Amino acid sequence: MTKQHRRTFYAWIARSAASFAVFIAPLGICATAASVVAGYPFGAFTVTNDNGDGFATPGPGVMLRGPNNGSDLSGYTYFATTIVADTVLQFHYLYTTDDDPGFDEAGYMLDSALRPLAHTNGQSGDVNVPVHSGDHFGFYVWTLDNQFFPGVLTVSDPTVNVSTPEPSDAAMVLAGLVFLCSARSWVRVRCARQG
């Protein structure tokens, strides 16, 4: 490869990277925001403790650790948000604890009603919850005694039943088109200079 060809190749790489940054980066932000709990970004939820020290950890979905402050009194940890549109929330849950069955419980809440899902280590399942705009929805972990071991509710594969394409799909298609157009123009330039 001659010195001129190397320069052309490096210029093509720089143009491709710039195109990627300009066109794909904003879509990537949307794709990252799609890492949600029940269709809502992690930041849209609020953690509240009632005689507890529980917390929520983001990931694919959320891990909600219940109270365990040693007080020998019952307590709750809530992770909730306000629903913005009528839909059906779908999620998978897994409940884990090293405590004896019945001393801790986990579930979801809809407005002021608590819906228990599990109270024994290893319980899991899939849930569909119809919700309406303005509803208060979330997850909770309750403890009878705040001692020994906390209950942990992990919610994964959460989705919102909507028929719109993922922003990450559009980003991948756009990235492919930008790459193909850039590669085609680079090959034309290279062939024209050699010919």
N, C-alpha and C positions, 0 to 999 in steps of 0.2 A: 504494500500500500504506500503510495507516495505521500509526501508531506501535504500536498494540496487535498488529497482524498481524506487524510486524517482530519484536517481542518473542517472539511465539509461534513464528515461523519460526526465530529464533536459538535458542530453547529446544529446538526439535525437532532442530536440527543438533547441539547439545550432547548431547542424549540419544542420538542416533544414533552420535556419535563415542565416547561412553562405552560404549555397547553393543558397538561394534566393538572397543574396547580390551579390554573384559572377556572377550568371547567369542572373538575372533579372535586376539589376541596370543599366548595360549598355544599355539594351533594353528600359528601362524606360526613359532614356535620349532621345532616338529616339522618343518615344511616346510623350514626352513633346514637342519636337521640331515640332511635327505634329500639334501643336496648331498654326495655320497659318492664314495668309490673302491671299486668292487666291492661296493657295498651296505653299506659300513662308513664311519663318519665319518672325515674326514681325521685327527682327533686320536687315533683308535684305532691308527694306524700309527706305527711308529718308524723314523727314518732312522738307519742305521749305516754308517760308512765303514771300510774296511779298506785302509789306505794310499791314502786318497782325501780329497777335499774337496767331494764332491757334496752336493746338497740336493734337497728336494722342495718344490714350490710348488702350493698348492691352487688350484682353479678349478672349472670343470665337469670333474670328474675330477682328474687330477694330472699335473704335469710333473716328471719325475725327471731331473735333470742329473747326469751321471756324473762321475767323478774326472778331474782335470786339474791336478795339483799340480806338474808339471814334474820329478818325481823320476826319470824314465826307468825306473821299475819298474811292474809291473802293480798294479792296484787295483780295488776294488769299492765301489759305493754300493748299499745295500739299503734298501727301503722295505717293511716287513713288519708283519703282525698275526697274531693267533691267531684261527682260525675258531671261531665259537660254535655253529653248527648245520649239519647236513648240507644241502647245496644245490648248485646249479650256478652258478658265478660266470661272468658274461658281460661282455666288455669289447671295445672297439675300441682298437687301438694305432697309433701313428705314430712311426717312428724317424727322427731327423734328426741329421746331423753334417756338418761340413766336413772331417773327417779322411778319409784314404784308407780304402777298405773293408778290414775285418779288424783294424784297430787298436783298435776299440771294438765292443762287442756289448751288446745289451739283450734282456731276456726276463722271464719270471716264474719264481718259485721255489715249490715245493711241498715242504714239510719241507726236507730237505737237498738235494733234486734241483733243479738249475738247468735250465730249459727255454728255450733260445735262441729268440728270435723274429726278430731282425734284426741285421745287421752292416753294411748299406749304406744310405746316405742315401735317404730317401723310402720305405723299406719300410713297409707297413702291413697290417692285417688284422683279422679278428674272431676271438675265441677264446672257447671254452666250457670251463671247468675244473670237473669234479666235485670237491667238497671235503667233508670230514667234520669234525665237531666235534673241536676239539683240534689240527687241522692248522695248521702254520705256513705262511702264504701271503703272497706279496708280489711285488714287482718288483725288478729289479736292472739296473744298467749296469756293465759291466766295461770296463777299458782295459788294453791291452798295455803301453803306455809312459807313460801319464800326461802326454802332451805334445801340443802343437799345438792340437787342438780336442776338446772333450768330446762324448760321445754324449748325446743327449737322447731319453728315452722319454716320450711323451705318451699317457696312457690316458684315453679319453673314452667317453661314453655307457655308463658302467658301470651294471649293474643286478644285482639278485639275483633269481633265478627264483622269485618268491613271488606268490601270488594274493591279495594284500591291497591295498585301495585306498590311494592316497597320502594322507597327512594334509592336503596342500594342497587336494585335491579336497573333503574335508569342510569345510575352512575356507571355501572359495568358496561352497559350498551354504549354510552357516550364515550367511555374510555377506549373501548374497542374501535369505534369509528375514528376517533382522533388518532389513535395509533396507526390504523390502516391508511388514513389519508396522509399522515406524515411519512410513513414508510414508502408509499407510492411516489410521493414527490421526491423523496431522497433518491430512490432508484432511478427515476427519470433524469434527475440532475446528473447522477453518476454515469449513466449510460450515454447521455448527450456529451459529456466531457470526454469520455473514452472514444466515442465514435467519430 
